[in-house]
Amino acid sequence: MFEQIKHNMETISGVSIYPILSLLIFFLFFVTLGIWVFSYRKEKLAELSHMPINETDQPLNPEP
């Protein structure tokens, strides 16, 4: 079965660029995500991490 797929892919001109492009997109996405995560403000992360257990907030569904 792989031979049929390989034969079909070899007949397409310029198909060798697709694996390179997909690897480049994959790499750039995760590098950008890593930069975004490590540059996020520490104060904001602390605030977000305490959000679920913060008792000073109003309940989501207050009883009437």
Backbone hydrogen bonds in HBPLUS format (Angstrom, degrees):
<---DONOR---> <-ACCEPTOR-->    atom                        ^
c    i                          cat <-CA-CA->   ^        H-A-AA   ^      H-
h    n   atom  resd res      DA  || num        DHA   H-A  angle D-A-AA Bond
n    s   type  num  typ     dist DA aas  dist angle  dist       angle   num
A0004-GLN N   A0001-MET O   3.18 MM   3  5.42 126.5  2.48 100.3 112.5     1
A0005-ILE N   A0001-MET O   3.35 MM   4  6.74 160.3  2.39 149.6 154.1     2
A0006-LYS N   A0002-PHE O   2.82 MM   4  5.98 161.7  1.85 151.4 157.3     3
A0007-HIS N   A0003-GLU O   2.90 MM   4  6.01 157.2  1.95 143.9 149.8     4
A0008-ASN N   A0004-GLN O   3.03 MM   4  6.24 160.5  2.07 145.9 151.0     5
A0009-MET N   A0005-ILE O   2.93 MM   4  6.15 156.3  1.99 150.8 157.3     6
A0010-GLU N   A0006-LYS O   2.99 MM   4  6.16 146.8  2.10 144.9 153.6     7
A0012-ILE N   A0009-MET O   3.30 MM   3  5.49 153.1  2.38 103.3 110.7     8
A0018-TYR N   A0015-VAL O   3.32 MM   3  5.85 152.0  2.40 113.1 119.2     9
A0021-LEU N   A0017-ILE O   2.92 MM   4  6.14 160.8  1.95 156.0 161.8    10
A0022-SER N   A0018-TYR O   2.93 MM   4  6.05 163.4  1.96 153.0 157.4    11
A0023-LEU N   A0019-PRO O   3.04 MM   4  6.14 156.1  2.10 141.6 147.8    12
A0024-LEU N   A0020-ILE O   2.96 MM   4  6.13 156.3  2.02 146.8 153.8    13
A0025-ILE N   A0021-LEU O   2.89 MM   4  6.11 161.2  1.93 152.9 157.2    14
A0026-PHE N   A0022-SER O   2.98 MM   4  6.07 162.9  2.01 144.9 150.0    15
A0027-PHE N   A0023-LEU O   2.89 MM   4  6.00 165.7  1.91 149.7 153.9    16
A0028-LEU N   A0024-LEU O   2.92 MM   4  6.01 168.8  1.93 150.4 153.9    17
A0029-PHE N   A0025-ILE O   2.96 MM   4  6.03 156.4  2.02 147.2 153.5    18
A0030-PHE N   A0026-PHE O   3.22 MM   4  6.47 166.9  2.24 151.7 154.0    19
A0031-VAL N   A0027-PHE O   2.96 MM   4  6.12 152.2  2.03 151.8 160.3    20
A0032-THR N   A0028-LEU O   2.95 MM   4  5.97 162.1  1.98 144.8 150.0    21
A0033-LEU N   A0029-PHE O   2.91 MM   4  6.11 155.6  1.96 145.1 152.7    22
A0034-GLY N   A0030-PHE O   2.93 MM   4  5.99 153.8  2.00 137.0 143.9    23
A0035-ILE N   A0031-VAL O   2.94 MM   4  6.19 157.5  1.99 149.6 155.3    24
A0036-TRP N   A0032-THR O   2.94 MM   4  6.15 159.3  1.98 148.7 154.5    25
A0037-VAL N   A0033-LEU O   2.94 MM   4  6.14 158.0  1.99 148.5 154.3    26
A0038-PHE N   A0034-GLY O   2.99 MM   4  6.13 168.0  2.01 151.9 155.0    27
A0039-SER N   A0035-ILE O   3.02 MM   4  6.00 129.2  2.29 140.1 152.0    28
A0040-TYR N   A0037-VAL O   3.38 MM   3  5.43 161.9  2.41 101.9 107.1    29
A0045-LEU N   A0041-ARG O   3.17 MM   4  6.49 155.4  2.23 146.4 153.3    30
A0046-ALA N   A0042-LYS O   2.98 MM   4  6.18 154.7  2.04 145.6 152.0    31
A0047-GLU N   A0043-GLU O   2.98 MM   4  6.23 156.3  2.03 145.5 152.1    32
A0048-LEU N   A0044-LYS O   2.92 MM   4  6.14 160.2  1.96 149.3 154.5    33
A0049-SER N   A0045-LEU O   2.89 MM   4  6.01 148.7  1.99 144.0 152.7    34
A0050-HIS N   A0046-ALA O   3.20 MM   4  6.36 137.3  2.39 141.4 150.4    35
A0051-MET N   A0048-LEU O   3.38 MM   3  5.16 154.0  2.45  95.1 102.5    36
A0054-ASN N   A0051-MET O   3.41 MM   3  5.25 164.3  2.44 102.6 107.1    37
